[in-house]
Amino acid sequence: MAGGAIHEFMHTLAQCTSLDSLGLSVGDQDVDLKFCLMLPACLADLQRLEGFQFKGPRIMASKCDSWIEHARDKSRWLPELKRMTYNVAYSGLKMEKTYASEISNATARAARFMDATASNRPHVEVFPCPI
């Protein structure tokens, strides 16, 4: 996603103040690490969001720390969240043995984010996301 498109998307998303459910899927060809870093902060504007589903390529797993930091701030980051699915091991391509280690590492990092969410928000249903 080009820089201008990222900012336009973030601006538009922030205006969706009555949005209660959001599903995002980012493919390998679409990944932009600036977007990965900015997305958790942008989601903070969605105070009514109850359901969130995210799928992204394994390269995004390297940016899970930002997601974890936001998940721990339950009073300001998605305070109404009730259901969440998060997967950064997703690949639109057929899985191959050569990617098994990368997928395993990405899955472990995503699990850290989901664990942080679950431990700080016991009322949130955290669902595993199939690869």
MDAnalysis code that builds the backbone (N, CA, C; Angstrom):
import MDAnalysis as mda
import numpy as np

u = mda.Universe.empty(393, n_residues=131, atom_resindex=np.repeat(np.arange(131), 3), trajectory=True)
u.add_TopologyAttr("name", ["N", "CA", "C"] * 131)
u.add_TopologyAttr("resid", np.arange(1, 132))
u.add_TopologyAttr("resname", ["MET", "ALA", "GLY", "GLY", "ALA", "ILE", "HIS", "GLU", "PHE", "MET", "HIS", "THR", "LEU", "ALA", "GLN", "CYS", "THR", "SER", "LEU", "ASP", "SER", "LEU", "GLY", "LEU", "SER", "VAL", "GLY", "ASP", "GLN", "ASP", "VAL", "ASP", "LEU", "LYS", "PHE", "CYS", "LEU", "MET", "LEU", "PRO", "ALA", "CYS", "LEU", "ALA", "ASP", "LEU", "GLN", "ARG", "LEU", "GLU", "GLY", "PHE", "GLN", "PHE", "LYS", "GLY", "PRO", "ARG", "ILE", "MET", "ALA", "SER", "LYS", "CYS", "ASP", "SER", "TRP", "ILE", "GLU", "HIS", "ALA", "ARG", "ASP", "LYS", "SER", "ARG", "TRP", "LEU", "PRO", "GLU", "LEU", "LYS", "ARG", "MET", "THR", "TYR", "ASN", "VAL", "ALA", "TYR", "SER", "GLY", "LEU", "LYS", "MET", "GLU", "LYS", "THR", "TYR", "ALA", "SER", "GLU", "ILE", "SER", "ASN", "ALA", "THR", "ALA", "ARG", "ALA", "ALA", "ARG", "PHE", "MET", "ASP", "ALA", "THR", "ALA", "SER", "ASN", "ARG", "PRO", "HIS", "VAL", "GLU", "VAL", "PHE", "PRO", "CYS", "PRO", "ILE"])
u.atoms.positions = np.array([
    [0.860, -1.166, 0.000],
    [0.000, 0.000, 0.000],
    [0.906, 1.229, 0.000],
    [0.715, 2.124, -0.907],
    [1.536, 3.330, -1.006],
    [1.248, 4.270, 0.157],
    [2.225, 5.126, 0.488],
    [2.110, 6.021, 1.632],
    [0.831, 6.835, 1.657],
    [0.461, 7.438, 0.531],
    [-0.763, 8.229, 0.474],
    [-2.004, 7.388, 0.704],
    [-2.009, 6.193, 0.154],
    [-3.146, 5.291, 0.329],
    [-3.273, 4.851, 1.785],
    [-2.130, 4.646, 2.455],
    [-2.155, 4.266, 3.872],
    [-2.832, 5.355, 4.688],
    [-2.399, 6.587, 4.490],
    [-2.970, 7.689, 5.265],
    [-4.443, 7.898, 4.939],
    [-4.816, 7.732, 3.694],
    [-6.226, 7.856, 3.314],
    [-7.057, 6.762, 3.982],
    [-6.548, 5.529, 3.976],
    [-7.256, 4.424, 4.623],
    [-7.401, 4.687, 6.121],
    [-6.308, 5.080, 6.773],
    [-6.334, 5.334, 8.215],
    [-7.308, 6.461, 8.549],
    [-7.290, 7.516, 7.757],
    [-8.193, 8.649, 7.974],
    [-9.652, 8.211, 7.827],
    [-9.933, 7.457, 6.788],
    [-11.297, 6.973, 6.556],
    [-11.735, 6.036, 7.675],
    [-10.858, 5.131, 8.076],
    [-11.179, 4.187, 9.147],
    [-11.484, 4.920, 10.454],
    [-10.709, 5.942, 10.769],
    [-10.910, 6.708, 12.000],
    [-12.272, 7.400, 12.022],
    [-12.860, 7.661, 10.873],
    [-14.166, 8.317, 10.799],
    [-15.325, 7.338, 10.982],
    [-15.043, 6.072, 11.022],
    [-16.083, 5.041, 11.170],
    [-16.371, 4.817, 12.651],
    [-16.811, 5.848, 13.341],
    [-16.954, 5.802, 14.794],
    [-18.055, 4.871, 15.295],
    [-18.999, 4.497, 14.461],
    [-20.055, 3.590, 14.911],
    [-19.812, 2.148, 14.466],
    [-18.660, 1.883, 13.895],
    [-18.305, 0.546, 13.430],
    [-18.217, -0.408, 14.617],
    [-18.923, -1.555, 14.541],
    [-18.852, -2.503, 15.650],
    [-18.136, -3.804, 15.293],
    [-17.831, -4.010, 14.024],
    [-17.123, -5.217, 13.610],
    [-16.225, -4.886, 12.419],
    [-15.011, -5.426, 12.437],
    [-14.061, -5.137, 11.371],
    [-13.226, -6.375, 11.074],
    [-13.132, -6.712, 9.805],
    [-12.256, -7.790, 9.356],
    [-11.290, -7.244, 8.323],
    [-10.006, -7.418, 8.552],
    [-8.981, -6.964, 7.617],
    [-8.114, -8.143, 7.206],
    [-7.814, -8.210, 5.935],
    [-6.913, -9.240, 5.425],
    [-5.900, -8.556, 4.519],
    [-4.629, -8.687, 4.866],
    [-3.547, -8.063, 4.111],
    [-2.729, -9.174, 3.471],
    [-2.617, -9.140, 2.158],
    [-1.870, -10.171, 1.445],
    [-0.382, -9.871, 1.385],
    [0.409, -10.873, 1.045],
    [1.861, -10.715, 0.928],
    [2.232, -9.547, 0.028],
    [1.541, -9.396, -1.074],
    [1.873, -8.352, -2.040],
    [1.456, -6.964, -1.562],
    [0.589, -6.884, -0.559],
    [0.081, -5.604, -0.074],
    [0.831, -5.064, 1.140],
    [1.679, -5.874, 1.747],
    [2.255, -5.518, 3.040],
    [3.150, -4.276, 2.955],
    [2.971, -3.434, 3.936],
    [3.782, -2.238, 4.108],
    [4.028, -2.148, 5.613],
    [5.274, -2.248, 6.037],
    [5.557, -2.306, 7.466],
    [5.173, -1.023, 8.201],
    [5.134, 0.119, 7.519],
    [4.646, 1.350, 8.151],
    [3.174, 1.183, 8.514],
    [2.419, 0.570, 7.617],
    [1.006, 0.287, 7.864],
    [0.869, -0.609, 9.090],
    [1.726, -1.627, 9.181],
    [1.689, -2.561, 10.316],
    [1.879, -1.825, 11.638],
    [2.799, -0.872, 11.646],
    [3.085, -0.119, 12.868],
    [1.977, 0.867, 13.212],
    [1.335, 1.436, 12.203],
    [0.315, 2.462, 12.416],
    [-1.066, 1.888, 12.733],
    [-1.343, 0.697, 12.277],
    [-2.692, 0.149, 12.394],
    [-3.204, 0.035, 13.832],
    [-2.445, -0.503, 14.792],
    [-2.996, -0.588, 16.152],
    [-3.406, 0.774, 16.715],
    [-2.603, 1.804, 16.467],
    [-2.942, 3.144, 16.952],
    [-4.197, 3.672, 16.263],
    [-4.337, 3.391, 14.985],
    [-5.515, 3.832, 14.239],
    [-6.778, 3.152, 14.771],
    [-6.664, 1.890, 15.136],
    [-7.819, 1.165, 15.662],
    [-8.313, 1.752, 16.979],
    [-7.434, 2.452, 17.694],
    [-7.814, 3.057, 18.974],
    [-8.969, 4.041, 18.813],
    [-9.129, 4.604, 17.625],
    [-10.235, 5.533, 17.373],
    [-11.587, 4.824, 17.290],
    [-11.575, 3.520, 17.142],
    [-12.813, 2.752, 16.975],
    [-13.312, 2.273, 18.342],
    [-13.778, 3.200, 19.139],
    [-14.154, 2.930, 20.524],
    [-15.332, 1.969, 20.676],
    [-16.136, 1.786, 19.637],
    [-17.302, 0.897, 19.720],
    [-17.051, -0.484, 19.126],
    [-15.856, -0.724, 18.641],
    [-15.546, -1.988, 17.970],
    [-15.666, -3.156, 18.948],
    [-16.545, -4.106, 18.609],
    [-16.764, -5.291, 19.438],
    [-16.121, -6.539, 18.848],
    [-16.007, -6.592, 17.534],
    [-15.430, -7.760, 16.874],
    [-14.321, -7.348, 15.929],
    [-13.182, -8.027, 16.024],
    [-12.044, -7.698, 15.167],
    [-11.388, -8.978, 14.673],
    [-11.231, -9.070, 13.356],
    [-10.547, -10.208, 12.739],
    [-9.457, -9.656, 11.832],
    [-8.233, -10.165, 12.011],
    [-7.107, -9.700, 11.211],
    [-6.296, -10.882, 10.705],
    [-5.983, -10.854, 9.416],
    [-5.097, -11.846, 8.806],
    [-4.048, -11.095, 8.003],
    [-2.790, -11.453, 8.206],
    [-1.719, -10.798, 7.476],
    [-0.562, -11.748, 7.231],
    [0.361, -11.363, 6.360],
    [1.496, -12.219, 6.032],
    [2.484, -12.311, 7.196],
    [3.280, -13.360, 7.191],
    [4.180, -13.616, 8.318],
    [5.202, -12.509, 8.553],
    [5.535, -11.697, 7.555],
    [6.478, -10.591, 7.756],
    [5.953, -9.618, 8.813],
    [4.634, -9.539, 8.960],
    [4.036, -8.631, 9.934],
    [4.277, -9.084, 11.366],
    [4.633, -10.349, 11.561],
    [4.881, -10.857, 12.909],
    [6.005, -10.098, 13.593],
    [6.927, -9.560, 12.807],
    [8.038, -8.807, 13.394],
    [7.559, -7.512, 14.040],
    [6.332, -7.124, 13.783],
    [5.782, -5.883, 14.329],
    [4.714, -6.138, 15.389],
    [4.672, -7.329, 15.952],
    [3.662, -7.671, 16.958],
    [3.808, -6.885, 18.256],
    [5.012, -6.381, 18.554],
    [5.205, -5.656, 19.811],
    [4.275, -4.452, 19.922],
    [4.047, -3.767, 18.825],
    [3.126, -2.633, 18.825],
    [1.706, -3.087, 19.166],
    [1.294, -4.219, 18.611],
    [-0.032, -4.773, 18.900],
    [-0.136, -5.145, 20.382],
    [0.910, -5.771, 20.921],
    [0.903, -6.199, 22.324],
    [0.784, -4.989, 23.247],
    [1.545, -3.956, 22.968],
    [1.497, -2.730, 23.772],
    [0.080, -2.159, 23.798],
    [-0.573, -2.111, 22.663],
    [-1.940, -1.585, 22.607],
    [-2.927, -2.511, 23.316],
    [-2.752, -3.807, 23.185],
    [-3.671, -4.760, 23.819],
    [-3.669, -4.614, 25.336],
    [-2.554, -4.221, 25.895],
    [-2.446, -4.060, 27.354],
    [-3.176, -2.814, 27.858],
    [-3.490, -1.888, 26.978],
    [-4.172, -0.651, 27.360],
    [-5.676, -0.817, 27.163],
    [-6.284, -1.605, 28.032],
    [-7.693, -1.967, 27.848],
    [-8.666, -0.813, 28.050],
    [-8.248, 0.254, 28.710],
    [-9.175, 1.370, 28.916],
    [-9.270, 2.278, 27.692],
    [-8.202, 2.308, 26.865],
    [-8.222, 3.206, 25.708],
    [-8.214, 2.486, 24.369],
    [-7.705, 1.258, 24.310],
    [-7.606, 0.555, 23.024],
    [-8.716, -0.489, 22.925],
    [-9.676, -0.214, 22.070],
    [-10.818, -1.101, 21.826],
    [-11.486, -1.543, 23.136],
    [-11.970, -0.591, 23.925],
    [-12.546, -0.931, 25.228],
    [-13.800, -1.798, 25.156],
    [-14.503, -1.798, 24.035],
    [-15.722, -2.598, 23.896],
    [-15.475, -3.958, 23.237],
    [-14.222, -4.284, 22.970],
    [-13.888, -5.524, 22.266],
    [-14.431, -6.745, 23.002],
    [-15.104, -7.625, 22.244],
    [-15.675, -8.853, 22.800],
    [-15.158, -10.105, 22.096],
    [-14.797, -9.968, 20.799],
    [-14.342, -11.116, 20.001],
    [-13.162, -10.690, 19.139],
    [-12.151, -11.551, 19.082],
    [-10.990, -11.213, 18.279],
    [-10.347, -12.460, 17.677],
    [-9.926, -12.320, 16.437],
    [-9.129, -13.326, 15.739],
    [-7.961, -12.580, 15.115],
    [-6.753, -13.120, 15.296],
    [-5.548, -12.437, 14.800],
    [-4.582, -13.492, 14.293],
    [-4.144, -13.355, 13.059],
    [-3.239, -14.339, 12.468],
    [-2.247, -13.637, 11.560],
    [-0.976, -13.704, 11.918],
    [0.058, -13.135, 11.058],
    [0.936, -14.220, 10.447],
    [0.425, -15.415, 10.388],
    [1.135, -16.494, 9.695],
    [0.441, -16.796, 8.380],
    [-0.632, -16.060, 8.120],
    [-1.443, -16.273, 6.923],
    [-0.622, -16.060, 5.662],
    [-0.865, -16.888, 4.699],
    [-0.278, -16.697, 3.376],
    [-1.317, -17.114, 2.360],
    [-1.502, -16.294, 1.370],
    [-2.439, -16.636, 0.314],
    [-1.895, -17.736, -0.580],
    [-0.627, -18.046, -0.416],
    [0.005, -19.080, -1.224],
    [-0.066, -20.417, -0.508],
    [0.039, -21.491, -1.279],
    [0.041, -22.825, -0.694],
    [1.252, -22.961, 0.236],
    [1.012, -23.462, 1.451],
    [2.091, -23.629, 2.413],
    [3.068, -24.693, 1.925],
    [4.338, -24.427, 2.110],
    [5.368, -25.376, 1.723],
    [6.277, -25.627, 2.909],
    [6.973, -26.765, 2.897],
    [7.867, -27.111, 3.998],
    [8.952, -26.065, 4.197],
    [9.365, -25.397, 3.149],
    [10.431, -24.397, 3.267],
    [10.024, -23.224, 4.145],
    [8.734, -23.001, 4.321],
    [8.258, -21.890, 5.143],
    [7.840, -22.333, 6.542],
    [7.981, -23.592, 6.857],
    [7.492, -24.122, 8.132],
    [8.080, -23.379, 9.329],
    [9.382, -23.096, 9.316],
    [10.025, -22.405, 10.433],
    [9.513, -20.970, 10.563],
    [9.408, -20.257, 9.449],
    [8.895, -18.883, 9.464],
    [7.460, -18.846, 9.979],
    [6.664, -19.780, 9.526],
    [5.263, -19.835, 9.942],
    [5.173, -20.114, 11.434],
    [6.014, -21.018, 11.920],
    [6.034, -21.336, 13.343],
    [6.407, -20.107, 14.174],
    [7.435, -19.367, 13.756],
    [7.846, -18.152, 14.470],
    [6.754, -17.092, 14.440],
    [6.126, -16.903, 13.298],
    [5.053, -15.916, 13.174],
    [3.868, -16.296, 14.047],
    [3.550, -17.572, 14.078],
    [2.442, -18.052, 14.904],
    [2.735, -17.813, 16.378],
    [3.979, -18.039, 16.793],
    [4.363, -17.811, 18.188],
    [4.234, -16.336, 18.557],
    [4.635, -15.449, 17.669],
    [4.518, -14.006, 17.941],
    [3.053, -13.576, 18.004],
    [2.245, -14.101, 17.110],
    [0.813, -13.786, 17.137],
    [0.196, -14.291, 18.434],
    [0.642, -15.449, 18.894],
    [0.133, -16.008, 20.151],
    [0.461, -15.087, 21.324],
    [1.622, -14.432, 21.294],
    [1.976, -13.479, 22.357],
    [0.969, -12.329, 22.404],
    [0.582, -11.829, 21.234],
    [-0.406, -10.749, 21.187],
    [-1.755, -11.243, 21.705],
    [-2.169, -12.403, 21.256],
    [-3.463, -12.932, 21.684],
    [-3.461, -13.235, 23.182],
    [-2.340, -13.733, 23.717],
    [-2.234, -13.977, 25.155],
    [-2.312, -12.669, 25.941],
    [-1.651, -11.625, 25.440],
    [-1.706, -10.315, 26.105],
    [-3.133, -9.789, 26.120],
    [-3.836, -9.980, 25.028],
    [-5.230, -9.537, 24.961],
    [-6.081, -10.323, 25.955],
    [-5.945, -11.637, 25.940],
    [-6.757, -12.490, 26.813],
    [-6.460, -12.233, 28.292],
    [-5.197, -12.047, 28.647],
    [-4.856, -11.858, 30.060],
    [-5.284, -10.487, 30.580],
    [-5.314, -9.484, 29.727],
    [-5.721, -8.146, 30.148],
    [-7.212, -7.897, 29.973],
    [-7.868, -8.779, 29.249],
    [-9.296, -8.620, 28.962],
    [-9.975, -9.989, 29.035],
    [-10.215, -10.495, 30.234],
    [-10.783, -11.841, 30.359],
    [-12.166, -12.003, 29.729],
    [-12.867, -10.901, 29.495],
    [-14.203, -10.966, 28.894],
    [-14.161, -11.123, 27.369],
    [-12.988, -10.952, 26.758],
    [-12.863, -11.031, 25.300],
    [-12.664, -12.482, 24.873],
    [-13.462, -12.914, 23.903],
    [-13.286, -14.245, 23.320],
    [-12.205, -14.142, 22.249],
    [-11.103, -14.835, 22.472],
    [-9.990, -14.821, 21.532],
    [-10.017, -16.148, 20.791],
    [-10.256, -16.077, 19.493],
    [-10.381, -17.278, 18.680],
    [-9.110, -17.522, 17.882],
    [-8.688, -18.779, 17.803],
    [-7.563, -19.076, 16.915],
    [-8.004, -18.872, 15.475],
    [-7.098, -18.414, 14.668],
    [-7.401, -18.175, 13.261],
    [-6.720, -19.250, 12.437],
    [-7.464, -20.021, 11.687],
    [-6.837, -21.060, 10.875],
    [-5.911, -20.463, 9.831],
    [-4.819, -21.143, 9.590],
    [-3.844, -20.676, 8.595],
    [-4.361, -20.959, 7.216],
])
